């Protein structure tokens, strides 16, 4: 991502990342990733975890996470139950 943005890792971290317990996440602006502007504005340089979106492990932890992702991702069936999604995902 830093290379894609033409920044050092330190600059990228300071501007765009939030690090908690060694886990890097993107900063959030207006409820979305800082890079979300009608889609991912750094798609070619996105981190590995983002490339897995929407198949994020947090979906399996809490049904609310699945509901949230179902609302924003056209690739996930909005009618599938949490239990069925977890069965298929695992």
C-alpha positions, 0 to 999 in steps of 0.5 A: 500500500505504501509503495502504491501511494508513493509514501514511506510505511511510516507516512502511510501508517501515520496518515491512514492506519490505526494499529491495535494489538499489532493489528493494522486497520484502516482509519474510518471516515464517515463510517467507512474505510478512509480509502472508500470513495464510491469504491476502493480508491487504493484497490491495486495497492490494498492490503491482503486482508482487504483483498479477502473482503467481504470474507472476513473472519469477523463474520463468523463471530457475530451475526450483526457483522454478517448483517452489516456486510450484507448491506454493503456487499452485493456479492453476499446473498442478503437472504442467507441466514447467519447459520447457513453462511457460517456452514458454507464459509467454514 
